[in-house]
Amino acid sequence: MENIVHNLLAAQINSLQSQNCNTETAQDTVDPQLRVVRMNWMIQKFYQDQLQLLQHLQQYQQTFAGNVAPPSPPGSSIADDQQRLATEVPAEQPQASSDEKVEDHHQEPVVLQENFIQMSPEKEWVALNRLGEASLEHASPSAAGPVKAAQGPTATKLRFHPYEFRKRQHGANIDALNLTGPVEVDLKYHKNMARSFGSSKEDSTPEQQKRRIRNTEAARISRAKARAISGLLEKESTEAAETNLQRKVLVAQKRVYIAGLLKLLGMPAKDLMVEWEQQEQTDDDQDPEGNEWAEGKRTPVHEAPMEC
């Protein structure tokens, strides 16, 4: 299984290095990916060394908790590993004497000290980078193009231009935002927003002052007139809406009253829509100058009060 992961990381490194990165922008885009893949490979190498060390300790210490599986042979799959672990019988280790146990116990710090040498963070960083470069050269000896590697605290930062990144992500021309609602922008006042009539040393002439005053008064009158007209229109619209509502309520009350009265008297119900259309037609034929009708005069019909 470790070999599969190792081969996968090596293939990723080869594919990233095989890309033709001629411009600095493309190189800056690939370098972080190579760095991440290289760090993953180094971490995998570190844990593989840890596994080998634990296997070495398990051979000389029987009280070690757990059973560490040996590394998989090259070219094996997950199903092969599971079948091999199921059929494999662990070999019985010979009983060691108490003196040998004591000696092995004293030799453990020595082995750990040999594998993990104490060093400063700067030296450790340089050593890890050298190990990564060596592994890359071993994995892809025919890869074209040098690989930039960071060198500890003095590493060079990647060039990052926000406008180039935005251009690469969204294209050359960025589409405008689709606003679905009102936008409120907080605008701070600045002295340049006020009108200026030249410098303070150059005073305006009397004609300019009169023209300015006349324009200011005309603007004020125009704004007051617009406000008055808007108020009158709003008031007229409100009154018309109230009148229309009152008429609708009155018509509904009359229709309900007439329908109830006809039902009480046992008379057939009338279709009032026909009478309503006739009334509208007669209203259209009315003369606008007076109460006279274009097609003659209509005698008013006085309805007698009904007694219930």
N, C-alpha and C positions, 0 to 999 in steps of 0.2 A: 504493500500500500504506500509505503514511503517513496518507493521508486516511481510510482504513478504520479504522486504529487510533485516529485522532483522533475520528472519529464514534462509535466504540464507547465511548471514555472519556467523551465528552460525553453519550451516552445513559445511561451508568451514573450520572453526576452528576445528570442530570435525574430518573431513577427514584428515586434516594435522596432528593433534595430534595422530590419530589412526595408523599412519605409524610407522613401527618398525625401529627406527633410533638407531642402536647399536654403530656404529662407529662415531668418531668425525667428519669425513668428511661429512657423511650424515646429522649429526646434524647441522653442519655449513650451509649446503644447505637448511635445512628446517627452521631454525630460522628466516632468513629474510622474508620468506613468512608468517610465523606466526605473525611477527611484523607488516607487512603491513596489514594483515587482521584485526589484533587487532586495529590498528589505524583507519582503515575504520569503524569498529564497533563503536569506540569512537566518531568519527565525526558524524556518523548517530545518536548516542545517544544525542550528543550535539544539533543537529538541531531538534530532536524530542522535547527536552526540550524547545528550542526556540519557537517551534510551540505551545506548551502548554501555554507558557508565553504570546504569542500574543493572543491566544484565551481568556486567563484570562483578559487581558487588553481590549479586544474588548467588553466584557460583561459590563464593567463599563465606557466605553468612546464611545459615538456614532459618534464622529467626526473622528474616526479611518478610514483611507482609505483602501478600499479593504475588501474582505470577505475571511476569513480563513476557509478552510474546516476542519471538525472534523476528527480525526483519523479513519481509516477504522476498522471495526470489524475483529477479527481473522478469518482466513480462507476465506476471500473475495478475489475476483479476480478483474482485471481492469474493465471488463465489468459490474460487480456488482456495483463498485464504480461509474461508469459513469451513470448507471441507477438510482442509489440512489440520486446522485446529481441533475439529471434532474427532478425527481419526488418530491424531498424534497422542501418544501416551508419554507423560513426563517421566524422564529417567530419574531413578532414585539416586540421590547423591550420597556418597559414603559419609559415615559419621566421623567427624573430625574430633580430635582430642581437645581437652580444655586449653592446653598450651597453644595449640594452633589457633584456637578461637581468640585467645588473648593477643597473639601476634597479629592476626588479621584485624582485630579491633584497633590495634595501635597503627596499623598500616593504612587505615581508611583516611585519616586526615592528610596523609602524605599524597594519596592518589587524588584527593579533592584539590589539594594545593597545587599539584602538577597540572590539573586540567583547568583550574580557575586561578590564574595568577592575578594578584592584586596590582592594579595599575590606576593611573589617574584617568579622569573622564576624557581628556583630550587624546591621550595615547590609545585608550580603548576605542574611541571613535575612529581614529586613523586606522587602527588594526581591523576594525569591522569593514571599513571602506576598502582596504587592501584585499581582504578576504572576498568581498563582493566583486571587485574588479577581476581577481583571479578566477572566481567561479564563472564570471561572464566570458572571459577569454577561453576557459576550458569548455564552456557550453557551446559557444559559437566562435570558433577560431577564424572563420572566413567572413565575419560580419564586417560590412563596410561602414566607415565613419566612426570617429571617436565618441566616447561616452563621457559626458560631463559628470563629475562626481563632486559632492560637497566635501569640504575639508574642515570639519569641526566647527568651532565658533567663528572662524574667519571665512565661512561659506559665502559665496556671492549670491545675492538675492536674484530671483527671476525677474525679468523685465515684464511689467504688467501695465498696459495702457488701457484704461477703462473704455475709451472710445473705440479702440480696435476690438476689444472683447465684445462690446455691444454690437459692433458692426458685423462681427463674425456670427454672433448668435441670431440676430434679427435681420440680417441682410443689409444691403447698402442703404436703402430707403426704409425708415421705420414708419409704419402706418400710424396715423393719428389715433388717439384714444377715443373709444365710443362712449360718450357720456350719456347716461340714462336719466340724470336728474340735474337740478340746479347746482352750480358750483359757487361756493363762497370763498373769496380770496381775501385774506387779511392784508390790507395795504396800509403801510405806515406813511404818515404825512412827511413830506420833505419840502424844504423851502423852495426848491426849484419848481414845485407844482403851482405856486402862486404866480399871477401875471406880473410882469415887470415892464415898466415903461422907461427903459433906458436907465442910466446910472442916476444916482442921487444928485450929481452935480448939474445934470441937464434937466432943468425944470420944463414942464409942458407949457405950451402957449395957451392963452385964454380960449382960442378957438378949439383946441384939442380938449380942454377941460369941459367946455360946453357940449361938444359932441359926445364925450364920454358920459356926462350926466344924462344927456338925452337918450343915449342908447341904454343906459341902466334903467331909466324910468320906463322906456318902451318895453324892455324885457320883463320888468316887474308887472306892468299892465297886462302883457300877453299871458304871463303865467297865471295871474289872478283871473283873467277871463276864461282861460282853459279850466281852472279849478271850478269856477261858477257853473260853466256849461256842463261839466262832468257831474256836479252835484244835482243840477236840475234834471238831467237825464236819468240819474239813478233814482231820484224821488219819483219821477213820472213812471218809471218802470215798476217801482214798488207799488204805487197806487193802482196801476193797471192790473198787476198780478192779484192784488187784494180784491179788486172789483170782479175780476173773472172768477175767483174762488167763491165769492158771495153769490154770484149768479148760478154757478154750478150747484151750490148747496140748495138754493131756492128751487131750481128746476127739479132736483132730486126729491125734495120734500113734496112738491106738487104732484109728481108722478106717483109717489107712494100713497099720498092722500086720495088721488083719483082712483088708483087701483083698489084700495081698500073700500072706498065708497061704492064702486061698481059691484064689487063682490058682495057687499052688504045688501044692496038693492036687488041682487040677482040678475043684473044686466050683463051682457057679454062684454068682455074686455076689449078695449080699442087699441089699435096700433098707433101709438103716439108719434112714431118716427115719420109717418106720412104727413101728419099735421105739422111736425117740426120742419120738414122739407118745404112744405107749402108756405110756412111763415118766413123761412129764409128767402124764398123766391120773391115774396111780396116785399120784403125789406130791400132786396136788390133793385126792385122797380120803383122805389120811393124817390121823389125829387129831392136833391140835396138842398135846394133853396128854402123849402118849407115843409109842412106836413102834408102837402097834397101828393096825390099818386099820379104816376104817369099814365096809367090806364083807367083813370076815373077815381072817384072817391069811395072810400069804404065806410059804411055806417058802423059806428062803434057798437059793440055788443056789450050790454051791461049785464053782468051775471048777478042774479039774485042770491042773497045769502042762503046757504043751505042749513036746514035745521036737522039735527041728528035726533 
